[in-house]
């Protein structure tokens, strides 16, 4: 049996302690996940990048929160930015 890494252990613990809650907008979340999946399926080229361990951990956490693989989240973010649908927050 495969040993779990730190992130996997934290995820398992959060599930066992019932830290998860149902969402009110399930249809919207499903639509977002479907759109991200479709964007992933249309990929045609590979890209490798270097990212700090801290940022990668945050990215993986956010992907878990969104319910999608972290590579899919990165692809979705890049696509939204390049199509003008992702804007920098102005505080």
C-alpha positions, 0 to 999 in steps of 0.5 A, spaced: 500 500 500 502 506 498 504 511 503 501 518 504 505 524 503 503 530 508 498 533 504 494 527 503 494 526 510 492 533 511 486 532 506 484 525 509 484 528 516 480 534 514 475 529 511 475 524 517 474 531 522 468 533 518 471 539 516 468 539 509 461 542 508 456 542 502 456 548 497 449 552 496 451 553 488 453 546 486 450 547 479 455 553 478 461 549 481 459 543 476 459 548 470 466 551 472 469 544 473 466 542 466 469 548 463 476 547 466 476 539 464 474 541 457 480 546 457 484 541 459 482 536 454 483 541 448 491 541 450 496 540 445 502 542 448 506 541 454 509 546 458 514 546 464 515 551 469 519 552 476 515 554 482 517 555 489 515 549 494 510 554 498 506 557 491 505 549 489 503 547 496 498 553 496 496 552 488 494 544 490 490 547 496 486 551 492 485 546 487 483 541 492 478 547 494 475 547 487 475 540 486 480 540 480 487 537 479 492 543 480 494 542 473 487 544 471 487 550 475 493 552 472 491 551 465 484 555 467 488 561 470 492 562 464 486 561 459 482 566 463 488 571 464 490 570 456 482 571 454 481 577 459 477 574 464 482 574 469 483 581 472 488 583 477 484 585 484 485 593 485 485 594 493 
